[in-house]
Amino acid sequence: MTCISCFVFGDIVNLLTRPPVVQFMATKPLIFERLFIFEVKCVSKVLQSEHYYEDYFLDSAIQNDTRPNFSSLAQSTAKILRAKGCILRIYNPSNDKLEINSCFGFDINDLPSPLLDSDSGIAGWVFKNRKSCNIANVNTDGRFINHTKLILYNLLSVPILHESRVYGTLTVYDKVNMKGFSKKDLWYLMIAADYVASNVEILFLSRKYQSYYHNSIYAFARAIEAKDTYTVGHSERVATMAVKLGHHMLLPERQIYNLKIAALLHDIGKIGICEDILNKDSRLTPEEYDNIKQHPRIGVKILQPLQMVEEVLAGIHYHHERYDGKGYPAGVQGDQIPLFARIIAVADAFDAITSDRAYKKGSNISTAVQKIEENMNKQFCPIVVNSFLSLIDCDNQQQRLDRLLPS
């Protein structure tokens, strides 16, 4: 679709830039303005067809080391402007370099280094001065550094700006007709740069708010522990085990991320339970037990206003259900219990068995494994338990191997 859009759009550009049409437009400014708006919309549709606003930005916030890639935009930009090549550089503040994010028209082997000093070459000049640069003959400009093994003639470069923030540069090289780039080309390149800037800004903000989100979740988890002094570190340990199980069960990264949140917050509802019950060092009365069984429902009520995804809320709501249907709060059984809840149930039980509580001393890992295995198909899902046993076996093998290897 992109290629067709580019060629159709290129025909529109050719029509509007023919001398007779330009002369006519000079006498009809309103028509020209409407056609220009139409052109901008055409560019927008071409760029939007590349799905730059898809779920990538949420995923990249989850996987913090992931960087946006604009290879489709680089290709579309070069075709729309009828340039031989396009390079998009994003500034990396950690090394003060302009790094190649995407390029089109160049063999990667023809680019000796993806890094460029932020004040070096024309890209560095454009970045530093926040101004566009249109050079008809690069060989006569002392700022130009040819980072390719190709012979280049002209270029057009613009900064990638969002309000007061500059993110990098977008540059096209060698107009096909060899006559250099026009003001109209500059407009189009600036539109493409605006799209890049908007996307990078979204990524920047998503990471920023993701950080706030993470901190809020950990604050919630610690708020639980502040009430229940015997479960300090419990939520994080359950989350660690749940994530290990998720990886072992080959869940996708996005699900593992949500599983971690659900595990961290699985006991958030205990905030609504009386501290005397939570910290009681003797057996609970039936009334007290009925009270504490409400904490999954309370947890969901607390978190619903935050609009968390359904699988996170379900993991919290059903993590005390049993595979045989004798759990709480809903008494569902088997595969009716959401997967997150089945995983958290095993991770939660493992930590509860191995941890010291007010009313008991923690058991060793072997005892915990035995108890969980004995309750397979009763309290716990067999698929999750088998994954848990396999995971423990792998960990034991690794520990034995570590002891054998020289330090």
N, C-alpha and C positions, 0 to 999 in steps of 0.2 A: 504493500500500500504506500509506503514511504517513497519508493522510487517513482511510482506513478504520480504521486502528489508533487514531487520535486519537479518532474518534467512539465507537468501542467502548469505549475507555478512559474517555472522558467519561461514558458511561452507568454504568460501574462506580463512578466517583467520585460521581455523583448518587445512586446506590443507597446507598452506604456513608455518605453524609452526611445522609440523611433522619433526622429526629428519632427515630422508632421504632427504626430500626436502630442509631443511636448509643446509645440507652438499653439496648438488648439487648446491644450490644458491651461496655458498661460492666460488665455482669455476667459476661461471658465473655472475659476478657483473653487467654486462649490462642488462641481463635478470631480475636480482633482482631489479635493479633500475626501469625498465619499469613496473614490477609487483607492486612495491611499489607506483608508480605514479597512477597505476590503482586502487589500494586500496584507496588512498587518494580521487580519483574521486568518488569512491563508497560511501565513507563517506559523501562527499559533496552532492551527489544526495540524500542520505537519509535525511540529514539535510535540504537541500533546499526544499524537499518535504513537510516540515512542514510549508512552507510559512512564513519564518521569515522576508522576505523583502516585505511583502504585505503592503497595505496602512496604516497599524497600526501606523507607525511612524509619518505619517502626522496627523492622528487622535489624537495621543497622544500629539502632539504639540499643537493641538487645545484644547484638554482637558488637561490642564497643570498638573492636579494631577494624571493622568493615568500613570501606570507603566507597562513596558513590562513584559510579562509572558512567561517563557520558559519551561512550563510543558511538552510539546511534546519533546523538546530537552532533558530534564532530563530523560524521559522515553526511548528515542532512545539510548542515551548514555549508560544507564544501560544495555539495551539489547545487544548492540553491544559489550560491554566489559564483558558481562555475569556476571554482578554484581547484588547483591541483592537489592541495593539501590543507589540513587544519590541525592545529595543536592547541589543546586546552591544558593550561597549567594551573594548579592549585597551590597556594602558599602553605607551607608547613612551618609554623612558628618554632617548632622544637629544634630545627636545624637551620632556620632562616633561609630556606631554599624554595624556589618555585619548581614544583615537581610535576612531571607530565602525568596527567590523569588519563587523558585519552588523546589519540591522534588518528588521522585518516590520511591516506595518500602517501605515507612514508613506511618503508620497511623498518621494523623495530631495530634491525641490525644496522640500519643507516643512521641511527641515533646513538652516538657514543656514550651519552650520559643522560639519564632522565632528570638530573638535577641541574638547576641553574641558580647562581647567587641572586638574591632578591633585588640587587641593584646592578645586575650584569646584563648587557645586551639590550635589545629593544624591548623585549618582554619585561626586563627589570626596570627600564625607563618608564614604560607604560604603568607598571605596578606601582612604582615609587611616586610618580607624578599624578597618577589617577587620571590620565588623559589618553585619548586615542592617538594612534599614529598610522599615517598612510604614506608609505614610501614607494615611489615609482621605480627607483633603482637602488636596490639594497647595496650594491657594490660601491656606491659613492657615499654611503653613510657609515661613519666610524663606529656607531653604536652597535651595528649589526654583527652578530656572531653566528656563522653558519654551523649549526650543530649536526648537519646531515652530510652525507657524501654526495649530495645532489647539487646541481647548479641552480640557484634560485635567482629570481629577477626582482619581483616586487612583493609587497606584503601589506596587510591591513591588520592592526592589532587594537583591541579595546580592553579596558580593565573590567573585571567582574566585580561590580559594586552593588552593595545593598545598603542604602542610606549612607552612613559614615564609615561602613566597614568595607574593605577591599579584600576579596578572596583569591584573586589570581588574574590570569589573562587568557583571552581567547584570540587566536591569531590564524588568519588564512594566508596562504602563500600562492603566488603565481596565478593571476587571472588567465583563463584559458585563451582569451584573445590577445594576451600580452600587452594590453593597453593600460593596465593598472586598474585599481579599484575606484569606484565612484562614490559620491555622497550617498546615493541610494544603497549601495553595498554597505556603507557604514551604518545606516539605519537598521538594516537587516541583521548585521552582526551584533549591534547593540541589543536588539530584541532577543537574540539567542543568548547573549551574555546575561541578560536579565533573567532568563529562565534558569540558567546555571546558578546565578546568585540566589534566586528564590529557593531553589532546591537545597543548596548548601546551607542557607539560613535555616530552613526547616530542619535539616539534620543537626545543625548547631543547637537549635532550641530544643529539639527532641532529646538530645543527649543531656542538655541542661535540666530539663524537666524530668527526664528519666532518673537523673541523680537525686532530684528532690523526692521522686516516687520511691526509690530504693531506701532513702534515709527515713521516709515516713513509715515504710514497712518494718524496718528494723526498730524504729521507735515504738511501733505497736507491739512488736515481739517482746521488747524489753519492758514495756508497760505491764504485760502479763506476768513476767518474772518478778516484777516489783511487788505484785500481790501474792504470788505463790513462791515463797523463798526457796522451796525445795526443788524447783524446776529451772533454776538458773542455767542457761545454756541449752536447755532442752529443745526449744524451737529450732535453734540453729543446727543442733545435732540431727534432729529429725529431718530437717531440710537437706543436710549433707547426705544422709543415707537415702532419702527419696530421690535426689538427683543422681546418685550412683546407680540406683535401681532403674531410673529412667533411661540412663545411658546404656545399661546392660540390656534393657528391653528394646533398645534401638528406637526410642521415641525421637521425633524430630526436635531440633533445638528450640523451636518456638514453644512446643509443649513442655519441654524440660524447664524452660524459663518460668512458664505459668505454674508448673508443678512445684517449683522452688517457692514461689510466692504463697501458694496454698499451704505448703508444709510449714513455712515460717509463721503463718497466721492461723494454723489449724485450731489453736486454743485461745484465739482472741476473745471468744465469748466468755472466758473465765473472768474477764473484767467485770462482768455483771453478776458474778457469784460472790457470796459473802466470804471474806477472808478467813473467818473462823472455820468454815467448812473446808476451804482449800488447804489450810495448814493444820487440820486436825490430825493428831498422831495416833488415833484409834479408829476402829471400824465405824463407818458412817451409818447413821440410822436410815431406815427406808425413806423417810421424808427428806433427809439430807441428800441421799443418793438421787432421788427424783429431781431435787433442785439442781444438782451438778449435771444431770443429764440434759439440762436445757442449754448448756453452753454452746453446742453446735448451732442451734437456732439463733441464739443471741449473737453469735459471731457473724452470721449472715446478715442479720438486721443492722449490725454496726457497719458492715462493709458495703451494703447495697447502694448507699448514696454515692460511693466512690466509683460506681459504674464499672466494677471489675468484670472480666469476662466470665461467662457462665461456668466454665470448667473449673475455675478457681473457687467460686462460691460453692459449687457442687462438691468439690474435694473437701472443703471445710464442713459443709453441712452433713455429709454422710461418712465421715472418717471413723465414727464409732459403730457403724453398721457391721453386722457379722455375715459371713458368707452363707450361713444356715438360716438367716432371717431372724435371729434372736437378738439383734443389736438395737440401737436407738439412734436417732429419734423417730425414724419412720418405719423400721422393721422390714426394710426391703432386703432381698437376698440375691445371691449369685451374681450374674452379670448385670442385673438391674442396678447394682451399686456402681457408681461412676468409677472409671479406672483410677483417677487421681486419689479418690477416697480409699480404694483397695491398696494402693501403693503406700499411702500415708499410714494406713492402719498397721502394716507390717513394720514400717520404719518407727512409728510411735511405740509399738509394743517392744521392739528391740531395745530402744533407749530406756523405756520404763523398767524393763527387766534388769538391765545392766546398771541402772543408776540407783544411788542411795536415796531413799525417801524417809519421811518422818516416821513411818511405821515399819520400814524394812531396810535391810542391807542389800545393796545391789549384787546380782549374781554375775558369774563370769560369762564370757561369750559362748562357750560350749553349751552351758545350761540354757542360755537364751535361744540359741539355734535349735536345741532339742525341743524346747517348749513351742516354738513357732512351727516347727515341722510337725509336732504332735497335733497341732490345731489346724493343720491344712484341711480344707474342705469343711471345717467347722466354723472357726472364727475368721480364717484367712482364705483368700483366693489362691487356688493351686498354682495358677500361672505366675502370680507375683511371688509366692513362696519358693517355687522352683528357681526363679530368677535370683531370689535372695540367697538360696543355698549355693547356687553356682557362683554368685558374686563373692560370698564368704570363702568358698573353696579357692577361687582365683586369688583372693587377698592372702590366704594362708600359704598358697604355693609361692606367691611373690615374696612373702616374709621369709620362707625357708630358703629361697634363692638368694635373698639379700644377706642372710646369715652365712651362706656358703661363699659368696663373693668376697674377695679381699677388699678391705676398706681403703 
